[in-house]
């Protein structure tokens, strides 16, 4: 039996950057809760198809959708494809993002352009295309930000700036879309054990140092982020609006 408030059937969800890491964990959990899930990917077709097959084998409904969220046409097409398949869009999880180094004084404008294009422009484009459909369904949006957007991150200013902007975007849309029936919230993870972070976490000493900085004593797994995301889109969070939910093991107490 699905826990009270977590039955998401027959809602339709779009998860950007859904083929791996946090996005894949969110897609799996949404499907377990009964949602139909569109898994967006930019280049990694095989992991996206493998995830869709996994969800279908477990009795869920899912599809993989290729698309560069930073492209206006491709972002709009993602939303159109979901609505064409399922005649609705109820849940949008904006997770697509990149994390590249840009040391001050020797950085690259290309890193800033790429980072802002995917992390911020892409988030805006998909969201803006989705809003009319979310209004019709009384839907929910969750943005994936980061502790970097709250406290900054040395040598990753472009990433931190993009994630800080997502927090402001969350609050702006929460005020604007709440009266229109759309709930808008955000999760701010700390370190998460994903492919994107393996450059740092793959060094045992660096990992130990990071773990010592986290009161709960460990780096999050993707599933640790998926649970709060699914909570925020569920009826259990029906009166939560404009929240930045920290999921960082206590490393940044910014609530």
Buried (B, 14 or more C-beta within 10 A) or exposed (E): EEEEEBBBEEBBBBBBBBBBBBBBBBBBBBBBBBBBBBBBBBEBEEBBBBBBEBBEEEEBBBBBBBBBBBBBEBBBBBBEBBBEBBEBBBBBBBBBBBBBBBEEEEBEEEBBEBBBBBBBBBBBBBBBBBBEBBEBBEBBBBBBBBBBBBBBBEEBBBBBBBBBBBBEBBBEBBEEBEEEEBBBBBBBBBBBBBEBBEEBBEEEEEBEEBBEBBEEEEBBEBBBBBBBBBBBBBEBBEEBBBBBBBBBBEBBEEE
